[in-house]
């Protein structure tokens, strides 16, 4: 399985904690980080043209609070683009604001997770997410 967890996260500390957790859980897929939405949007357009990108099972882990184009706008762009709308987007943010949660689901987020503050909760949450999205759930393969 060619699994790719695409992490859109501007915080080095949050990404480092996520990366360490994925390593400790022996996640066999590729962990790919983007610090801003614009860079992801530029590269995502190559998925249709680069043979090495074909057949990957992808999930986007999206922080809402990003510099420039924020995660809310990125979610809207991803879910309104017919070529990208089937890529699952899991919002992974510090915001537990009910408006943010409602906005994300209204704009077709596939899941919404509030980042935990302690290590045990982080590990169990990430394990459950990886097990579900890359184990139990069938994902589309993008060409």
C-alpha positions in Angstrom: 0.0 0.0 0.0 1.3 3.4 -0.9 -0.1 5.5 2.0 0.6 9.2 2.2 -0.4 11.3 5.2 -0.3 14.9 4.0 0.1 17.3 7.0 -0.7 20.9 6.5 0.8 22.4 9.7 2.7 25.6 10.3 3.8 24.8 13.9 7.2 23.0 14.0 6.4 21.7 17.6 3.0 20.3 16.6 4.5 18.6 13.5 7.5 17.2 15.4 5.1 15.7 18.0 3.0 14.2 15.2 6.1 12.9 13.4 7.5 11.2 16.5 4.1 9.7 17.2 3.8 8.3 13.7 7.3 6.8 14.0 6.6 5.2 17.4 3.4 3.7 15.9 5.5 2.3 13.0 3.4 4.1 10.4 4.6 2.6 7.1 3.4 5.3 4.9 5.0 8.6 3.8 4.5 11.6 6.0 4.6 14.8 3.9 4.5 18.2 5.5 3.4 21.6 4.1 3.7 24.7 6.2 1.2 26.7 4.2 -1.8 26.1 1.9 -0.2 27.8 -1.2 2.6 25.3 -1.4 0.3 22.3 -1.1 -2.0 23.7 -3.8 0.9 24.1 -6.2 2.2 20.6 -5.7 -1.2 18.9 -5.6 -1.7 19.9 -9.2 1.2 17.6 -10.2 -0.6 14.4 -9.0 -2.2 14.0 -12.4 1.0 14.5 -14.3 3.7 12.7 -12.3 3.8 8.9 -12.7 5.4 8.5 -9.2 2.2 10.0 -7.7 -0.2 7.5 -9.2 -2.0 5.0 -7.0 -1.2 6.6 -3.7 -3.8 6.5 -0.9 -3.8 9.9 0.6 -5.3 11.6 3.6 -4.9 15.3 4.3 -4.4 16.3 8.0 -5.3 20.0 8.1 -4.7 22.6 10.7 -7.1 25.6 10.5 -4.8 28.3 11.6 -2.3 28.8 8.8 -0.4 31.8 7.5 -1.8 33.3 4.2 -4.6 31.1 3.0 -6.0 29.6 6.2 -7.2 26.0 6.6 -10.8 27.0 6.3 -10.2 28.4 2.8 -8.0 25.5 1.8 -10.8 23.1 2.9 -13.2 24.9 0.6 -10.8 24.9 -2.3 -10.1 21.2 -1.9 -13.7 20.1 -1.6 -15.0 22.3 -4.5 -12.4 21.1 -6.9 -13.8 18.0 -8.6 -10.3 16.5 -9.1 -9.5 16.8 -5.4 -12.8 16.5 -3.6 -12.5 12.8 -3.0 -9.3 13.2 -1.0 -10.3 12.8 2.6 -9.6 15.9 4.8 -9.2 15.4 8.5 -9.2 18.7 10.3 -6.6 18.6 13.1 -6.6 21.8 15.1 -6.5 23.4 18.5 -9.9 25.0 17.9 -12.9 23.4 19.7 -15.1 26.4 18.6 -18.5 25.1 17.6 -18.6 27.5 14.6 -15.3 26.1 13.3 -16.6 22.5 13.7 -19.9 23.4 11.9 -18.1 25.3 9.1 -15.8 22.4 8.5 -18.5 19.8 8.3 -20.7 22.1 6.2 -17.8 22.3 3.8 -17.3 18.5 3.6 -14.5 17.8 6.0 -14.3 14.1 6.5 -13.5 14.4 10.2 -12.7 17.0 12.9 -10.2 16.3 15.7 -9.1 18.7 18.4 -5.3 18.3 19.1 -4.9 16.8 22.5 -2.5 18.4 25.0 -1.0 15.2 26.6 1.2 12.6 25.0 -1.0 9.6 25.8 -4.1 11.2 24.2 -2.0 12.3 21.2 -0.7 8.8 20.6 -4.1 7.0 21.0 -5.8 9.6 18.8 -3.2 9.3 16.0 -3.2 5.5 16.2 -7.0 5.5 15.9 -6.8 7.9 12.9 -4.1 5.9 11.1 -5.8 2.6 11.8 -9.1 3.9 10.4 -8.0 5.9 7.4 -5.1 3.5 6.3 -6.4 0.2 7.6 -10.1 -0.2 8.0 -11.4 2.4 5.5 -11.1 2.0 1.7 -9.6 5.1 0.2 -9.7 6.2 -3.4 -6.4 6.0 -5.3 -5.5 9.1 -7.0 -3.8 9.3 -10.4 
